[in-house]
Amino acid sequence: MSATDFNLSGVPVLVVGAGIMGAGIAQVAAQAGHPVMLFDVKAGAAAQALDKLATSLHMLAAKGKLKPEAVAATLARLRAVDTLTEAKDAGLVVEAILEKLDAKRSLFRELEGRVSPACVLATNTSSISVTAIANGLQHPERLVGMHFFNPVPLMKLVEVVSGLHTAPAVAEAIHALSGAWGKTAVHAKSTPGFIVNRIARPFYAETLALLAEQAGTPAELDACLRGAGFRMGPCELMDLIGHDTNFSVTQSVYEANFFDKRFVPSLVQRELVEGGLLGRKSGRGFYDYRAGASGSAVAPSPQPLSHEGRGALIDAQVEVTLHGRGAVAELLAERLRAAGQTFSTDRTTAWCGLVLRQASNVGVFGDALPSPQPLSPDGRGALKSFLPLPLGERAGVRGQHANDDMTPTLRRASTCQVLRLTDGRPAAQVAMEEAVSDLALFDLPTAQAGANASLSQSPSPLVGEGLGRGGAPLAWTPAVSASSAWVAAAPQWLAALGFTPQRLADAPGLAVARTVAMLINEASDAVHQGVCSETGADTAMKLGVNYPAGPFEWLAHWGAAPVVRLLDALDAHYRGERYRVSPHLRQRVWQEGTPA
């Protein structure tokens, strides 16, 4: 069987199911020049759907978005049919009925007896196994998944899903046809959730987990994720989708993966569903959409800052050392230079952030401090206490002479303040293990993909021209050991660097870092298991759910080693299966030659 056996150019198309998806598929096929038949088991539903479609297209023409002659030509290619006997003339049948396996199997078995041998059978299922749907057909090799996204005329992605029996020529024919219809197609293997609905689970799950831990409010967490370039925060998006629908998809993926804890549903969301708080459709969800309510996500209350604008904290008496390397370190360097702050660098540390100390015997924020230890010529001699402890000294295990070496370390640490990128450990743990009292962590700063990169030749999802302009929200949290002066000053430093600081509770990985890391991890597992390619995953997530960057684009700029370190820290903290690192991702660390 070759691709020429299934030349779908201009063939008559039968769409079964006249709901929103079916009508949208019929519209796209007709606009691409195909004669289209629309069928629905409910009498009159197909004709009614075409009437609505005609009204919509005429309105677009009236607004100048479509030419009247194009609308007339499209409508002339569309017709409603009352029976499936018309299937004999179709070169392609696209099924868009309810998501029930038995119903889909029954339909395709009936269609198989009516269509020609060269007809391709496609299912628009979003979650049911294509292999299972094809089971029992005489020619299962011509059944393929053709998963569109809603609204079909606007969304560019099509997942071409191959079951165990799907002929490669059939999948390639649908891939080519999708392009002819103005879509971008990606190949996927028939596994639970395919590409998008699988990889997207952490976007919801991590925020739901943070809500369960009382790390922040829905508005605060949504603001952080929108600040990272996502068009909507997880809570407002779940409200839009409907919590019953979103919870059902999560539960389906969880059960289909034999209850893998990585996909475990949230008790927070189940409570909303059981209480009838389904989101926009019910009037209430995380937000209130009833008459008189604001409806949209409420921006978190800004933290009061004694200084406004970038550069407000710049002080020639403060010695700043920028630690680390990579995209985030480059961003911080750019921001410090723009603010006129002098600083030294230490690119040898695995962590990224700022160490601040006063040149005189007065603390950075007015506190009297012990005499500072003299700096070595490279500016790093006094900062050894901020490097990660040797492996055997983690978690407070320093051997039998603990009291002998802990006290001077703490004394040295007390002369400094540290503001560093989260590595997946809570701030309290980092402060204890690194012997730094005045410590605060900040979240992963990201930028919308496609922004003009200011620090790299290719657009970076981590470093972009628009990052932080206008004060993009950035989560941060202080260690419990931090002084009140440092708790007040840390967000002011973030504000001076161009961010709007959003304080969260001391949750491992904060909001954006753990979410992006888990998206990368899930995409890595999908590639590892042959579900899709890395390019396919990036394309699917950007076009299917409008992510600002693809998982592997984030990975390329963040680096595999820090992602794995963060996931390992989350795994150690929560002691479960959820944060186990994908073998594909750990392999990337070895390939890059950087220890995690």
For each residue, the residues with C-beta under 8 A, 3 or more apart:
1: 5 141 167 169 170
2: 5 169
3: 6 7 169 172 173 176
4: 7
5: 1 2 118 169
6: 3 118 120 142 169 170 173
7: 3 4 11 173
8: 11 91 92 120 173 174 176 177
9: 177 180
10: 33 34
11: 7 8 34 90 91 92
12: 34 35 36 37 89 90 91 92
13: 26 29 34 35 36 37 90 91 92 93 94
14: 36 37 39 81 86 87 90 92 93 94
15: 18 22 25 26 29 36 37 38 39 93 94 96
16: 22 39 40 84 93 94 95 96 97 107 111
17: 21 22 39 40 95 96 97 98 124
18: 15 22 23 38 39 40 42 45 46 48 49 80
19: 22 23 40 49 96
20: 23 24 150 151
21: 17 24 25 96 124 148 150 152
22: 15 16 17 18 19 25 26 38 40 49 94 96 97 124
23: 18 19 20 26 27 38 49 50 52 53
24: 20 21 27 28 148 150 151 152 153
25: 15 21 22 28 29 94 96 124 148 152
26: 13 15 22 23 29 30 36 38 49 50 53 78
27: 23 24 30 31 53 57 74 78 152 153
28: 24 25 31 32 148 152 153 181 182 183
29: 13 15 25 26 32 34 36 94 181
30: 26 27 33 34 35 36 74 75 77 78
31: 27 28 70 74 153 181 182
32: 28 29 180 181 182
33: 10 30 77
34: 10 11 12 13 29 30 77
35: 12 13 30 77
36: 12 13 14 15 26 29 30 77 78 79
37: 12 13 14 15 79 80 81 86 89 90
38: 15 18 22 23 26 46 49 50 78 79 80 81
39: 14 15 16 17 18 46 80 81 82 83 84 86
40: 16 17 18 19 22 45 46 49
41: 45 97
42: 18 45
43: 82
44: 47 48
45: 18 40 41 42 48 49
46: 18 38 39 40 49 50 80 81 82
47: 44 50 51 80
48: 18 44 45 51 52
49: 18 19 22 23 26 38 40 45 46 52 53 80
50: 23 26 38 46 47 53 54 75 78 79 80
51: 47 48 54 55
52: 23 48 49 55 56
53: 23 26 27 49 50 56 57 75 78
54: 50 51 57 58 75
55: 51 52 58 59
56: 52 53 59 60
57: 27 53 54 60 61 66 71 74 75
58: 54 55 61 62 71
59: 55 56 62 63
60: 56 57 63 65 66 71
61: 57 58 64 65 66 67 68 70 71
62: 58 59
63: 59 60
64: 61
65: 60 61
66: 57 60 61 70 71
67: 61 70 71
68: 61 71 72
69: 72 73
70: 31 61 66 67 73 74
71: 57 58 60 61 66 67 68 74 75
72: 68 69 75 76
73: 69 70 76 77
74: 27 30 31 57 70 71 77 78
75: 30 50 53 54 57 71 72 78
76: 72 73
77: 30 33 34 35 36 73 74
78: 26 27 30 36 38 50 53 74 75
79: 36 37 38 50
80: 18 37 38 39 46 47 49 50
81: 14 37 38 39 46 84 86
82: 39 43 46
83: 39 86
84: 16 39 81 87 110 111 114
85: 88 114
86: 14 37 39 81 83 89 90
87: 14 84 90 93 111 114 115 119
88: 85 114 115 116
89: 12 37 86
90: 11 12 13 14 37 86 87 93 115 116 119
91: 8 11 12 13 116 118 119 120
92: 8 11 12 13 14 119 120 122 177
93: 13 14 15 16 87 90 111 115 119 120 121 122
94: 13 14 15 16 22 25 29 122 123 124 146
95: 16 17 104 107 108 121 122 123 124 125
96: 15 16 17 19 21 22 25 124
97: 16 17 22 41 100 103 104 107
98: 17 103
99: 125 126 127 128
100: 97 103 104
101: 104 105 128 129 132 133
102: 105 106
103: 97 98 100 106 107
104: 95 97 100 101 107 108 123 125 128 133
105: 101 102 108 109 132 133 135 136
106: 102 103 109 110
107: 16 95 97 103 104 110 111
108: 95 104 105 111 112 121 123 133 134 137 143
109: 105 106 112 113 136 137
110: 84 106 107 113 114
111: 16 84 87 93 107 108 114 115 121
112: 108 109 115 121 137 138 139
113: 109 110
114: 84 85 87 88 110 111
115: 87 88 90 93 111 112 119 121
116: 88 90 91 119
117: 139
118: 5 6 91
119: 87 90 91 92 93 115 116 142
120: 6 8 91 92 93 142 144 170 173 174
121: 93 95 108 111 112 115 142 143 144
122: 92 93 94 95 143 144 145 146 174
123: 94 95 104 108 128 130 133 143 144 145 146
124: 17 21 22 25 94 95 96 145 146 147 148
125: 95 99 104 128 130 133 145 147
126: 99 147 194 197 249
127: 99 192 193 194 197 249 252 253 256
128: 99 101 104 123 125 132 133
129: 101 132 133 163 190 192 256
130: 123 125 133 134 143 144 145 161 162 163 166 190
131: 134 135 163 164 165 190
132: 101 105 128 129 135 163
133: 101 104 105 108 123 125 128 129 130 143 163
134: 108 130 131 137 140 143 163 164 165 166
135: 105 131 132 140
136: 105 109
137: 108 109 112 134 140 143
138: 112
139: 112 117 142
140: 134 135 137 143 163 165 166
141: 1 165 166 167 170
142: 6 119 120 121 139 166 167 170
143: 108 121 122 123 130 133 134 137 140 163 165 166 170
144: 120 121 122 123 130 160 161 162 163 166 170 171 174
145: 122 123 124 125 130 159 160 161 162 163 188 190 194
146: 94 122 123 124 158 159 160 161 174 178
147: 124 125 126 158 159 160 161 194
148: 21 24 25 28 124 152 155 157 158 183
149: 152 155 157 158 196 543 544
150: 20 21 24 155
151: 20 24 154 155
152: 21 24 25 27 28 148 149 155
153: 24 27 28 31
154: 151
155: 148 149 150 151 152 543 544
156: 182 183 184 543
157: 148 149 183 184 185 186 196 539 540 543 544
158: 146 147 148 149 174 178 181 183 184 185 186
159: 145 146 147 185 186 188 194 195 196 540 544
160: 144 145 146 147 171 174 175 178 185 186 187 188
161: 130 144 145 146 147 166 188 189 190 194
162: 130 144 145 166 168 171 187 188 189 190
163: 129 130 131 132 133 134 140 143 144 145 166 190
164: 131 134 190
165: 131 134 140 141 143
166: 130 134 140 141 142 143 144 161 162 163 170 171 190
167: 1 141 142 170 171
168: 162 171 172
169: 1 2 3 5 6 172 173
170: 1 6 120 141 142 143 144 166 167 173 174
171: 144 160 162 166 167 168 174 175 187
172: 3 168 169 175 176
173: 3 6 7 8 120 169 170 176 177
174: 8 120 122 144 146 158 160 170 171 177 178 185
175: 160 171 172 178 179 185 187
176: 3 8 172 173 179 180
177: 8 9 92 173 174 180 181
178: 146 158 160 174 175 181 183 184 185
179: 175 176 182 183 184 185
180: 9 32 176 177
181: 28 29 31 32 158 177 178
182: 28 31 32 156 179
183: 28 148 156 157 158 178 179
184: 156 157 158 178 179 539 543
185: 157 158 159 160 174 175 178 179
186: 157 158 159 160 195 532 536 539 540
187: 160 162 171 175 532 533 536
188: 145 159 160 161 162 191 194 195 531 532 536 540
189: 161 162 529 530 531 532
190: 129 130 131 145 161 162 163 164 166 194
191: 188 194 198 526 529 531
192: 127 129 198 252 253 256 257
193: 127 196 197 198 199 201 249 253 256
194: 126 127 145 147 159 161 188 190 191 197 198 531
195: 159 186 188 198 199 526 531 532 536 537 540 541 544
196: 149 157 159 193 199 200 540 541 544 545
197: 126 127 193 194 200 201 249 253
198: 191 192 193 194 195 201 253 522 526 531
199: 193 195 196 202 519 522 523 526 537 540 541 551
200: 196 197 203 204 519 541 545
201: 193 197 198 204 205 250 253 262 263 522
202: 199 205 206 515 518 519 521 522
203: 200 206 207 225 230 234 237 515 519 545
204: 200 201 207 208 234 237 238 246 250 266 269
205: 201 202 208 209 250 263 264 266 518
206: 202 203 209 210 234 511 514 515 518
207: 203 204 210 211 221 222 225 233 234 235 511 515
208: 204 205 211 212 234 266 268 269
209: 205 206 212 213 266
210: 206 207 213 215 216 221 504 507 511
211: 207 208 214 215 216 218 221 235 266 268
212: 208 209 266 267 268
213: 209 210 505 507
214: 211 505
215: 210 211 221 504 505 507 511
216: 210 211 220 221 224 475 502 504 505 507 511
217: 220 221 300
218: 211 221 222 233 235 236 286 287 297
219: 222 223 235 297 298 299 300
220: 216 217 223 224 300 502 504
221: 207 210 211 215 216 217 218 224 225 233 234 235 504 511
222: 207 218 219 225 226 232 233 234 235 236 297
223: 219 220 226 227 233 297 299 300 473 502
224: 216 220 221 227 228 233 443 473 474 475 502 504 510 511 512
225: 203 207 221 222 228 230 233 234 511 512 515
226: 222 223 229 230 231 232 233 297 473
227: 223 224 472 473 474 500 502 512
228: 224 225 444 445 446 472 512 516 548
229: 226 446 447 448 449 461 548 549
230: 203 225 226 233 546 547 548
231: 226 546
232: 222 226 236 237 240 297
233: 207 218 221 222 223 224 225 226 230 236 237 297
234: 203 204 206 207 208 221 222 225 237 238
235: 207 211 218 219 221 222 238 239 285 286 287 297
236: 218 222 232 233 239 240 286 287 296 297
237: 203 204 232 233 234 240 241
238: 204 234 235 241 242 243 246 269 279 285 286
239: 235 236 242 243 279 280 285 286 287 289
240: 232 236 237 279 280
241: 237 238 245 246 279
242: 238 239 245 246 278 279 280 281
243: 238 239 246 247 269 272 273 277 278 279 285
244: 247 248 273 278
245: 241 242 248 249
246: 204 238 241 242 243 249 250 269
247: 243 244 250 251 265 266 269 270 273
248: 244 245 251 252
249: 126 127 193 197 245 246 252 253
250: 201 204 205 246 247 253 254 263 265 266 269
251: 247 248 254 255 265
252: 127 192 248 249 255 256
253: 127 192 193 197 198 201 249 250 256 257 263
254: 250 251 257 259 260 263 264 265
255: 251 252 258 259
256: 127 129 192 193 252 253
257: 192 253 254 260 262 263
258: 255
259: 254 255 264
260: 254 257 263 264 577
261: 264 576 577 578
262: 201 257 522 577 578 580
263: 201 205 250 253 254 257 260
264: 205 254 259 260 261 578
265: 247 250 251 254 269 270
266: 204 205 208 209 211 212 247 250 269 270
267: 212 270 271
268: 208 211 212 271 272
269: 204 208 238 243 246 247 250 265 266 272 273
270: 247 265 266 267 273 274
271: 267 268 274 275
272: 243 268 269 275 277 278 285 286
273: 243 244 247 269 270 276 277 278
274: 270 271
275: 271 272
276: 273 282
277: 243 272 273 282 284 285
278: 242 243 244 272 273 281 282 285
279: 238 239 240 241 242 243 282 284 285 286 289
280: 239 240 242 283 285 289 295
281: 242 278
282: 276 277 278 279 285
283: 280 288 289 290
284: 277 279 287 288 289 290
285: 235 238 239 243 272 277 278 279 280 282 289
286: 218 235 236 238 239 272 279
287: 218 235 236 239 284 293 294 295 296 297 298
288: 283 284 293 294 295
289: 239 279 280 283 284 285 293 295
290: 283 284 293
291:
292:
293: 287 288 289 290
294: 287 288 298
295: 280 287 288 289
296: 236 287
297: 218 219 222 223 226 232 233 235 236 287
298: 219 287 294
299: 219 223
300: 217 219 220 223 473 502
301:
302: 305 500
303: 491 501 502 503
304:
305: 302 308 491 492 495 501
306: 488 492
307: 312 313 492 495 496
308: 305 312 495
309: 312 495 496
310: 335 338 339 495 496 497 498
311: 314 338 339 340 341 496
312: 307 308 309 492 495 496
313: 307 489 492 493 496
314: 311 339 340 341 496
315: 318 364
316: 342
317: 358 359 360
318: 315 341 356 357 358 359 364
319: 344 356 357 358 359 375 379
320: 336 341 342 343 344 354 355 356
321: 343 344 345 346 354 355 379 380 383
322: 329 332 333 336 343 344 345 346 353 354
323: 329 345 346 347 349 351 352 353 354 355 383 386 420
324: 328 329 346 347 349 350 351 352 353 421
325: 329 347 352
326: 329 330 352 557 558 559 562
327: 330 331 455 456 460 462 463 557 558
328: 324 331 332 352 421 444 445 462 463 558
329: 322 323 324 325 326 332 333 347 352
330: 326 327 333 334 455 463
331: 327 328 334 335 445 455 462 463 467
332: 322 328 329 335 336 352 353 354 497
333: 322 329 330 336 337 343 345
334: 330 331 337 338 454 455 463
335: 310 331 332 338 339 468 497 498
336: 320 322 332 333 339 341 343 497
337: 333 334 340 341
338: 310 311 334 335 498
339: 310 311 314 335 336 496 497
340: 311 314 337
341: 311 314 318 320 336 337
342: 316 320
343: 320 321 322 333 336 354
344: 319 320 321 322 378 379
345: 321 322 323 333
346: 321 322 323 324 349 378 379 380 383
347: 323 324 325 329
348: 380
349: 323 324 346 352 386 387 388
350: 324 388 561 562 565
351: 323 324 388 420 421 423
352: 323 324 325 326 328 329 332 349 420 421 562
353: 322 323 324 332 418 419 420 421 442
354: 320 321 322 323 332 343 418 419 420 493
355: 320 321 323 383 386 416 417 418
356: 318 319 320 364 416 417 418 419 493
357: 318 319 364 372 382 415 416 417
358: 317 318 319 361 362 363 364 369 372 415
359: 317 318 319
360: 317
361: 358 368 369 371 372
362: 358 366 367 368 369
363: 358 366 367 368 369 415 485
364: 315 318 356 357 358 367 417 489
365: 417 485 486 488 489
366: 362 363 485
367: 362 363 364 483 485
368: 361 362 363
369: 358 361 362 363 372 414 415
370: 411 414 415
371: 361
372: 357 358 361 369 382 415
373: 381 382 412 415
374: 381 382
375: 319 379 380 381 382
376: 379 380 381 382
377:
378: 344 346 381
379: 319 321 344 346 375 376 383
380: 321 346 348 375 376 383 384
381: 373 374 375 376 378 384
382: 357 372 373 374 375 376 412 415 416
383: 321 323 346 355 379 380 386 387 416
384: 380 381 387 412
385: 409 412 413 434 435 436
386: 323 349 355 383 413 416 418 434 436
387: 349 383 384 434
388: 349 350 351 433 434
389: 393 394 398 433 434
390: 393
391: 394
392: 397 399
393: 389 390 397 398 399
394: 389 391 397 433
395: 433
396: 402 432 433
397: 392 393 394
398: 389 393 401 402 405 406
399: 392 393 402
400:
401: 398 404 405
402: 396 398 399 405 406
403: 406 407
404: 401 407
405: 398 401 402 408 409
406: 398 402 403 409 410 435
407: 403 404 410 411
408: 405 411 412
409: 385 405 406 412 413 435
410: 406 407 413 414 435 437
411: 370 407 408 414 415
412: 373 382 384 385 408 409 415 416
413: 385 386 409 410 416 434 435 436 437
414: 369 370 410 411 437 438
415: 357 358 363 369 370 372 373 382 411 412
416: 355 356 357 382 383 386 412 413 436 438
417: 355 356 357 364 365 438 439 486 489 490
418: 353 354 355 356 386 434 436 438 439 440
419: 353 354 356 439 440 441 442 490 493 494
420: 323 351 352 353 354 423 430 439 440 441 442
421: 324 328 351 352 353 441 442 443 444 513
422: 425 441 442 443 444 508 509 510 513 566
423: 351 420 430 562 565 566 569
424: 508 509 513 514 517 565 566 567 568 569 570 573
425: 422 429 430 433 508 569 573
426: 429 430 506 507 508 573
427: 430 431 439 440 441 477 478 479 480 482 506
428: 431 432 479 480 481 506
429: 425 426 432 433 573
430: 420 423 425 426 427 433 434 436 439 441 479
431: 427 428 434 435 436 437 439 479 480 481 482
432: 396 428 429 435 481
433: 388 389 394 395 396 425 429 430
434: 385 386 387 388 389 413 418 430 431 439
435: 385 406 409 410 413 431 432
436: 385 386 413 416 418 430 431 439 479
437: 410 413 414 431 479 481 482 483
438: 414 416 417 418 479 481 482 483 486
439: 417 418 419 420 427 430 431 434 436 478 479 481 482 486
440: 418 419 420 427 476 477 478 479 482 486 487 490
441: 419 420 421 422 427 430 476 477 479 510
442: 353 419 420 421 422 445 474 475 476 494 499 501 510
443: 224 421 422 474 475 476 510 511 512 513
444: 228 328 421 422 462 510 512 513 516 558
445: 228 328 331 442 462 467 468 472 474 499 512
446: 228 229 461 462 467 512 516 548 549 554
447: 229 451 460 461 462 463 464 465 466 467 548
448: 229 451 461 464 466 548 549
449: 229 459 461 542 547 548 549 550 553
450: 459 548
451: 447 448 459 464 465 466 467
452: 459 464 465 466
453: 456 457 458 459 460 463 464 465
454: 334 463 464 465
455: 327 330 331 334 460 463
456: 327 453 459 460 463 557
457: 453
458: 453
459: 449 450 451 452 453 456 464
460: 327 447 453 455 456 463 464 557
461: 229 446 447 448 449 464 548 549 553 554 557
462: 327 328 331 444 445 446 447 554 557 558
463: 327 328 330 331 334 447 453 454 455 456 460 467 557
464: 447 448 451 452 453 454 459 460 461 467
465: 447 451 452 453 454 469
466: 447 448 451 452 469
467: 331 445 446 447 451 463 464 472 498
468: 335 445 471 472 474 497 498 499
469: 465 466 472 498
470:
471: 468 495 498 499 500
472: 227 228 445 467 468 469 498 499 500
473: 223 224 226 227 300 499 500 501 502
474: 224 227 442 443 445 468 494 499 500 501 502
475: 216 224 442 443 502 503 504 510 511 512
476: 440 441 442 443 490 491 494 501 502 503 504 510
477: 427 440 441 503 504 505 506 507 510
478: 427 439 440 482 486 487 490 503 506
479: 427 428 430 431 436 437 438 439 440 441 482 506
480: 427 428 431 506
481: 428 431 432 437 438 439
482: 427 431 437 438 439 440 478 479 486 487 490
483: 367 437 438 486 487
484: 487 488
485: 363 365 366 367 488 489
486: 365 417 438 439 440 478 482 483 489 490
487: 440 478 482 483 484 490
488: 306 365 484 485 491 492
489: 313 364 365 417 485 486 492 493
490: 417 419 440 476 478 482 486 487 493 494 501
491: 303 305 476 488 494 495 501 503
492: 305 306 307 312 313 488 489 495 496
493: 313 354 356 419 489 490 496 497
494: 419 442 474 476 490 491 497 499 501
495: 305 307 308 309 310 312 471 491 492 498 499 500 501
496: 307 309 310 311 312 313 314 339 492 493
497: 310 332 335 336 339 468 493 494
498: 310 335 338 467 468 469 471 472 495
499: 442 445 468 471 472 473 474 494 495
500: 227 302 471 472 473 474 495
501: 303 305 442 473 474 476 490 491 494 495
502: 216 220 223 224 227 300 303 473 474 475 476
503: 303 475 476 477 478 491
504: 210 215 216 220 221 224 475 476 477 507 510 511
505: 213 214 215 216 477
506: 426 427 428 477 478 479 480
507: 210 213 215 216 426 477 504 510 511
508: 422 424 425 426 514 569 570 573 574
509: 422 424 513 514 517 566 569 570
510: 224 422 441 442 443 444 475 476 477 504 507 513 514
511: 206 207 210 215 216 221 224 225 443 475 504 507 514 515
512: 224 225 227 228 443 444 445 446 475 515 516
513: 421 422 424 443 444 509 510 516 517 566
514: 206 424 508 509 510 511 517 518 566 570
515: 202 203 206 207 225 511 512 518 519
516: 228 444 446 512 513 519 520 554 558
517: 424 509 513 514 520 521 563 566 567 570
518: 202 205 206 514 515 521 522 567 579
519: 199 200 202 203 515 516 522 523 541 547 551 554
520: 516 517 523 524 551 552 554 555 558 563 585
521: 202 517 518 524 525 563 567 579 581 582 585
522: 198 199 201 202 262 518 519 525 526 551 582
523: 199 519 520 526 527 534 537 541 550 551 552
524: 520 521 527 528 551 555 582 584 585 588
525: 521 522 528 529 582 584
526: 191 195 198 199 522 523 529 531 532 537
527: 523 524 530 531 532 533 534 537 584
528: 524 525 582 583 584
529: 189 191 525 526
530: 189 527
531: 188 189 191 194 195 198 526 527
532: 186 187 188 189 195 526 527 536 537 540
533: 187 527 536 537
534: 523 527 537 538 552
535: 538 539 552
536: 186 187 188 195 532 533 539 540
537: 195 199 523 526 527 532 533 534 540 541 550 551 552
538: 534 535 541 542 549 550 551 552 553
539: 157 184 186 535 536 542 543 550
540: 157 159 186 188 195 196 199 532 536 537 543 544
541: 195 196 199 200 519 523 537 538 544 545 547 550 551
542: 449 538 539 546 547 548 549 550
543: 149 155 156 157 184 539 540 546
544: 149 155 157 159 195 196 540 541
545: 196 200 203 541
546: 230 231 542 543
547: 230 449 519 541 542 550
548: 228 229 230 446 447 448 449 450 461 542
549: 229 446 448 449 461 538 542 553 554
550: 449 523 537 538 539 541 542 547 553 554
551: 199 519 520 522 523 524 537 538 541 554 555
552: 520 523 534 535 537 538 555 556
553: 449 461 538 549 550 556 557
554: 446 461 462 516 519 520 549 550 551 557 558
555: 520 524 551 552 558 559 560 563 585 588
556: 552 553
557: 326 327 456 460 461 462 463 553 554
558: 326 327 328 444 462 516 520 554 555 562 563
559: 326 555 562 563 592 594
560: 555 563 564 585 588 589 591 592 594 596
561: 350 564 565 589 592 594 595 596
562: 326 350 352 423 558 559 565 566
563: 517 520 521 555 558 559 560 566 567 585
564: 560 561 567 568 581 585 586 589 596
565: 350 423 424 561 562 568 569 596
566: 422 423 424 509 513 514 517 562 563 569 570
567: 424 517 518 521 563 564 570 571 579 580 581 585
568: 424 564 565 571 572 579 581 596
569: 423 424 425 508 509 565 566 572 573
570: 424 508 509 514 517 566 567 573 574 578 579
571: 567 568 574 575 576 578 579 580 581
572: 568 569 575
573: 424 425 426 429 508 569 570
574: 508 570 571 578 579
575: 571 572
576: 261 571 579
577: 260 261 262 580
578: 261 262 264 570 571 574
579: 518 521 567 568 570 571 574 576
580: 262 567 571 577
581: 521 564 567 568 571 585 586
582: 521 522 524 525 528 585 586
583: 528 586 587
584: 524 525 527 528 587 588
585: 520 521 524 555 560 563 564 567 581 582 588 589
586: 564 581 582 583 589 590 596
587: 583 584 590 591
588: 524 555 560 584 585 591 592
589: 560 561 564 585 586 592 594 595 596
590: 586 587 593
591: 560 587 588
592: 559 560 561 588 589
593: 590
594: 559 560 561 589
595: 561 589
596: 560 561 564 565 568 586 589
